[in-house]
Amino acid sequence: MRSVRLRYIVLCVVLLAAGAGAWQLLPSAGARDDPITVGTTDEVTSLDPAGAYDAGSWALYSNVFQSLLTFEPGSPVPVPDAAEGCEFTGLNLQTYRCELRDDLRFSSGRQVTAEDVKYSFDRVLAIGADVGPRALFPALRRVDADGSTVTFHLGARDATFPQKLATGAGAIVDRDRYPRGALREGHGVDGSGPYVLAAYEPGVRALLEPNPRYRGAVRKPGGPVEIRYFKDSDGLAAAWQARQVDVTHRQLPPRTVAGMDASAEGVQMTEAGSAETRNLVFNVRPGSPMADKAVRGAVAALVDRPALVTGAYHSTVEPLYSLIPRGYAGHNTAFHDVDPEPSAERARTLLREAGVETPVRFTYAHRTGPTYAAEAAELRRQLEAGGLFEVKVLAVEWRAFQKGYTSGAYDAYGLGWVPDFPDPDSFTQPLVGRGNTLHNGYASARVDRLIASTQQYGDRGRAMKDFETIQREVAADVPLIPLWQKKDYVVSTTDVAGSPYLSDGTGIWRLWRLSWI
């Protein structure tokens, strides 16, 4: 997820030294020490790592918690963070062992131990929150702690397990502060990451201050940062225009990004090819009209991605015709191969041959926000144009939306996806594997076998044919429809250094890279 090449539109950062870079230099006398403000429309579902599996929550986790491993920018290979080192033992890729550093302390001052690591993983599996990260570890059977050694025992080969440890799902918590069988209540955070959470108002702000006890892969924590959360992209745009925030990331309105003058004085803007995708997800449980594959196929035959991209998104995203996006090995165009162009005739034929009465009525839900509303309106227009469908659109606040789709309340819904780690597996097992995080009821024994096959190869090139086959299977079953792949934009004022390194097109926020010039 970090093998993304950035294209700098404007970069007004003066590099004062080669190699380590200007961000590592000590500030000069009189340097600013007030927080840099970062604006976003992402939401934090839970401050407890066992209770969230979304971009907004994990962006915060990557700064206040620590995992055994982490990723360096631009590299797909995880490196030690809380660990001295980790490795598979034996050749079967089912036992993974890590040695914990001996100089780690939680922000409370208590030493981080191997028992804390074991406890953190045990509670993720035990709590099994509906919107938690348990789905990322289907093969994890047991975690042992012995002195400074942590050993993970897997029920099946999984060459991607080290990458999974480097995500927010691997966050280490203080076992004295987090209950074993339930999510922690309140707004407290006890981690060992580069920052401590000094203040928090849900949906409003999070104040992060450097953690003086941090030891790990980040060589020099940055200065204080205040994250400001906005209900929608228009609110974020207004705050940026008023310079109430110094940096913006996820999500300015598409029309704002498309019309932004990158040469304007006082503005620097970075665009990265991104692995973030968005899917139209179908609830395939019995009782939903989308349980019928012919109905799902008819919707897929009508969706006009280019119209969606140029309309609702002002060409700030790109059409996507596969589960695995461009830039990842194994990408193909499986959905385009089935439906090269939108075709009302093909949709009508699929429904007629399956004996489905028209119009098919169904609910489509999305998270509240003007961009998502514009997307939903365009999808509804496309699907209703020929009289084959009647779509009831529901705009739902984020947490209620999560509860709704996990419980099967909607027939279809729009969901974005940011990969957990830089491997095609991040788009297969979590999205279409049994017990997937989309909670749409989809399960395929053949797809599950193919996913297991991809995970057995340490040489990831050997898994490419299986990844391609998975995508063809998904295009035939249609449990979801890939809509677009997003470009990633970070916009900041020119008195902030490091903004091009904040994000590499995935969900990790490297807030420690930000500093005042």
C-alpha positions, 0 to 999 in steps of 0.5 A, spaced: 500 500 500 506 504 500 508 503 493 505 509 490 509 514 486 507 521 487 507 527 482 508 533 485 504 539 482 507 544 487 512 543 492 515 549 496 519 545 501 526 547 501 530 541 502 536 543 507 540 536 507 540 530 503 538 523 505 534 524 511 531 530 509 529 537 512 524 534 516 529 531 521 533 538 522 532 541 529 527 547 529 531 554 529 530 558 535 524 562 535 520 556 531 513 556 531 510 551 536 503 551 535 499 545 532 498 544 525 491 543 523 489 538 519 482 538 516 478 531 514 471 529 513 473 522 515 470 519 522 473 516 527 468 510 529 472 508 535 478 510 539 479 502 541 482 498 535 478 492 536 472 496 534 474 499 528 476 498 521 475 504 517 480 509 514 478 515 519 479 511 525 486 507 522 489 514 520 488 516 528 491 509 530 497 510 526 499 516 530 497 514 537 498 506 537 504 502 535 504 495 531 510 490 531 511 492 524 510 498 520 511 500 513 516 505 510 513 510 505 513 507 498 515 500 500 511 494 500 515 490 505 514 491 513 519 493 517 520 493 525 516 498 529 515 495 536 519 489 534 526 488 534 525 483 528 520 478 526 520 472 521 516 465 519 519 459 523 519 453 518 517 453 511 509 452 512 508 460 513 503 458 519 508 460 525 510 467 525 515 469 531 517 476 533 521 479 538 519 485 542 523 491 543 525 492 551 525 499 551 517 501 550 513 504 554 505 506 554 504 513 554 502 512 562 509 510 563 508 502 564 512 498 560 510 494 553 510 487 554 509 481 550 503 479 554 500 486 552 501 484 544 498 477 546 492 481 549 491 486 544 490 480 539 486 476 543 481 481 545 480 483 537 478 476 536 474 475 542 470 481 541 469 480 534 465 487 533 461 488 527 465 493 524 472 491 527 478 488 524 477 481 526 475 479 519 483 481 517 485 475 521 481 469 519 487 464 519 489 466 526 488 461 531 492 462 537 497 467 540 503 465 545 507 470 549 514 468 552 518 473 555 519 478 550 517 473 544 510 473 541 508 467 537 502 467 532 499 460 530 495 460 523 491 455 521 493 456 514 499 458 510 498 466 509 504 469 506 501 476 507 500 475 515 506 480 516 503 486 512 497 485 516 501 485 523 503 492 520 496 495 520 491 498 525 488 491 526 495 490 530 495 496 534 498 494 541 494 496 547 495 497 555 492 490 558 491 494 564 486 499 561 482 496 556 477 490 558 478 483 555 471 482 552 468 489 551 470 495 547 473 501 552 468 506 553 470 514 554 475 518 550 481 515 553 487 512 549 493 508 552 498 507 546 505 507 545 505 511 538 509 517 536 503 521 539 499 522 545 491 524 544 491 530 549 484 532 547 478 529 543 471 531 542 468 526 537 466 529 530 470 535 532 477 535 534 483 531 536 489 534 539 495 530 538 502 532 542 509 528 541 510 522 545 516 523 549 516 515 551 516 513 543 521 508 541 520 505 534 521 506 526 519 513 526 526 517 528 523 523 530 516 525 532 513 531 529 510 537 533 503 538 535 497 537 530 490 538 531 485 534 527 479 537 525 473 533 523 468 536 518 461 533 517 461 534 509 466 536 504 463 543 503 464 544 510 472 542 509 472 546 503 469 552 507 474 552 512 480 551 507 478 557 504 478 561 510 484 558 512 482 555 518 486 549 517 493 548 514 492 542 511 486 538 508 486 531 506 480 526 505 475 529 502 475 536 499 469 536 494 471 534 487 468 541 484 473 544 489 479 540 487 478 540 479 477 548 479 483 549 484 489 553 481 495 549 483 499 555 482 496 560 486 500 564 492 500 560 498 498 553 496 501 547 495 498 541 492 500 534 491 496 529 487 498 521 488 495 515 484 491 512 489 489 505 491 482 507 494 476 504 491 469 505 491 464 499 490 456 499 489 455 493 494 449 488 494 446 485 500 445 478 497 441 475 503 435 471 502 429 476 502 433 482 498 431 483 491 439 483 490 439 475 492 438 474 485 444 474 481 440 476 474 438 482 478 445 484 480 447 483 473 442 487 470 444 493 475 452 492 472 449 492 465 446 499 466 452 502 470 455 508 466 462 509 470 465 515 465 458 519 466 459 518 474 466 520 473 465 526 469 459 528 473 459 527 480 466 527 481 468 532 476 474 527 473 477 527 480 476 519 480 477 514 474 473 508 472 474 502 475 472 495 472 476 490 477 476 488 484 483 490 484 485 497 482 490 499 477 497 499 480 497 492 484 499 486 481 493 482 478 489 487 476 485 486 470 478 488 467 473 483 468 467 487 469 469 491 462 470 484 459 462 482 461 459 489 460 464 493 455 458 498 454 452 500 458 446 496 455 439 496 457 438 491 452 442 486 456 439 488 462 432 487 460 434 480 457 437 478 464 431 480 467 426 477 462 430 470 462 430 469 469 423 471 470 424 477 474 418 482 474 420 489 472 420 494 475 425 492 480 424 496 487 430 496 491 433 501 497 440 504 495 444 507 501 450 512 502 453 516 507 451 523 508 454 528 504 453 532 498 458 528 493 455 521 495 448 524 494 450 526 487 453 520 486 447 516 488 443 521 484 447 519 478 446 512 479 439 512 480 438 516 473 442 511 470 438 505 473 431 508 472 432 511 465 429 504 462 424 503 467 427 496 469 428 499 476 425 503 481 431 506 486 429 509 493 435 512 495 437 513 503 442 518 506 444 516 512 449 518 518 456 514 518 455 510 524 447 509 523 450 507 516 455 502 518 449 499 523 445 499 517 449 495 512 452 490 517 445 488 519 442 487 512 438 493 512 439 496 505 439 492 498 445 496 496 450 501 498 456 505 496 462 503 500 469 506 499 475 502 500 482 503 502 487 497 502 490 495 509 497 493 506 500 493 499 498 487 496 492 484 492 490 480 498 487 486 501 482 487 496 480 480 495 479 476 502 476 482 506 471 484 500 469 477 497 472 472 502 467 468 507 465 473 513 468 479 509 468 486 512 462 488 507 457 484 511 453 483 504 452 475 506 456 473 500 460 467 500 463 462 495 467 456 496 471 457 489 473 464 491 475 462 498 479 456 495 482 461 490 484 466 496 487 461 500 491 459 494 494 466 493 496 466 501 500 460 500 506 463 496 511 467 499 513 469 492 507 473 490 508 473 483 506 466 483 499 468 486 497 472 480 493 467 476 489 466 482 488 473 483 485 474 476 481 468 476 478 471 483 476 477 479 473 473 473 469 469 478 466 476 482 465 479 475 460 473 474 457 473 481 456 480 482 456 481 489 459 488 488 460 493 482 467 496 482 465 504 480 472 508 481 479 508 483 480 515 487 486 520 486 489 522 492 490 530 494 493 533 499 493 541 499 496 545 504 499 552 505 506 553 503 508 555 510 507 547 512 513 542 510 512 535 509 505 535 506 507 531 500 509 525 505 502 525 509 499 520 505 502 515 499 495 514 497 492 509 502 489 510 509 496 511 513 497 518 516 504 520 517 503 526 521 510 526 524 512 528 517 509 535 518 512 541 520 512 549 520 517 552 515 
